[in-house]
Amino acid sequence: MRIATSSFPDSFIYNTNQLQSQQNVLQNEASTGLQFTQAQDNPGAMSQALEVQADSSANTQYQTNISQLQDSATTSYNALNSLQTLVSQAASIAAGSGTAGTQQLTSDATEISGIIQQALQLANTQDSQGNYIFAGTNVTTPPFAATTDANGNVTGVTYQGNTSVAQSEIAPGVTVSAQTLGSNTSGTGPRGLITDSRYGADLFNHLISLQNNLSSGNTTAVNTTDLQALTKDENNIAYQVGSNGVVQSNLTNAGSLETQQGTNLTAQMSNLTSANLATTLTHLQQVQTSYQAALQSGVLVMQLSMMNYMY
């Protein structure tokens, strides 16, 4: 009896090719540690992996945004605290002017002049990226420009920023700004730090007025006008310090959540793509054994078929 020779080679080649293909896939898994490297290897898992990868990229951007916002908020907080100290010093000087003599008033006026200069530097604070933090979105230009007299005393300060604040996304659909506006006289929008007509804040003009009244010895104006004006500035800055603290707390919480989310996404990606090395090697050994057995069986059958054909 002859063995049919027409179909066996095709079946043999098909089966050995399948086993060879499985070997290649398993060897690739063993060498890369990945279940698949191409979409056709596992279309369903690849689709899920791409979705996780997109979420992971977004998560990385959120964490970057949070870090940058925290840097800006910390820089702002330090400047606000220093500015708060300066205004408190100015208010203390104003409060003590009622019993001061002419010489002391002149000395106080000089000290206020120094406070104005320091306040101007703080109002033009830059973050680690070189951006002016109190300029709104006009971050490349110093927000406050001063004019001075022949003696170097500041006689006026102009705001060069705008009333817009930059927003950054820290989670899907959640945007935050860590900026404090330097000035806002529009009557709407974010509260201004140095000047805001809604809250009576006008720090530089109030300090300049105090300086002038001390120089001229007008202690009545100091106590009836300047001191009350500085109280409004103090309250306004205290509000900004508190708001900044809330922003920093929210950013810390958001950062913790995004860090945890990043860890979860990494685990998801690993579960989707990482091969179980022990299982892969066991399966590879089984396929290799089957492949060798198929080759040996094929050779034997082909030999028998040739002998039957010849005899």
C-alpha positions, 0 to 999 in steps of 0.5 A, a space after each residue: 500500500 502506497 502512502 499518498 504523497 500529494 497532501 503530506 508535504 503540504 501538511 508537513 510544511 504548514 505544521 512545521 512553519 506554524 511551530 517555527 513561527 511559535 518558536 520565533 514569537 516565544 524566543 522574542 518574548 524571552 529575549 525582550 521580556 515582552 508578550 508582543 512587539 507588533 500589533 499583529 502579535 496581539 491586536 487586542 492587547 496592543 490596543 489596550 497598551 496604546 490607551 495606557 501609554 496615552 494615559 501615561 504620557 498625559 500623567 507625565 505632563 500633569 506631573 511636570 505641570 504640577 512641579 512647575 506650578 509648585 516652583 512658581 507658587 513657592 517663589 511667589 510665597 517667599 516674595 509675599 512673605 517678605 513683602 508682608 514684612 516690609 508693609 508691617 515695618 512701614 505701618 510700624 514707622 507710621 504708627 510711631 510718627 506722632 511723637 517723633 521729632 523732626 530729625 526722627 521723621 527725616 530718618 523715618 522718611 529715608 527708611 520708607 524710601 528703602 522699603 519702597 526700593 525693596 518692595 519694588 524688587 520683590 514685586 519684580 520677582 522672577 521664578 527659576 525660569 526667569 519669568 516675572 511672577 506678578 506680571 500676569 501672562 506678560 512674564 518677560 517684562 518687569 511688571 513694575 517700573 519706577 520713576 525717581 527724583 534727583 535724589 533717587 527717591 521713587 516718585 511713581 510706579 507704573 504697572 506693565 503687566 496685564 490682568 490675565 493669569 496662565 492656567 495649567 492642566 493638572 488632571 483631566 479637565 482640571 486647570 490651576 494657576 499659581 500666579 498672583 496678579 501684580 495689579 488689577 484696577 479693572 474691577 473684575 477678575 483675579 485680585 491684584 497684589 500691589 493695586 486693586 481698587 476693589 479692596 483699597 490696595 495701592 501699596 506703592 502710592 501709599 508708601 510714597 505718600 507716607 514718605 512725603 508726609 514724613 519728610 514734610 513733618 505732616 504727622 496728622 496725614 500720616 496717622 489719619 490717612 497713610 496708616 489706614 491706607 497701609 492697613 488695607 495693603 496689609 490685609 490685601 497681602 495677607 489674603 494673597 498669602 492665604 490664597 497661595 497657601 491653599 494653592 500649594 496645598 492643592 498642588 501637593 494633593 494633586 501631585 500625590 494623586 498623579 504620582 499614584 496614578 503613574 504607578 498604577 499605569 506602569 503596573 497596567 502596562 507591565 501586566 499587558 505587555 510583560 511576559 512571564 519568563 518561567 511560563 514563556 521558557 516552559 512553552 518554548 521548550 514544549 514547542 521546540 520539542 514538538 518541532 524536533 519531533 515533527 521534523 523527525 516524523 516528517 523525515 521518517 514518513 518521507 523515507 517510507 513514502 519513497 520506499 513504497 513508491 520505489 517498490 
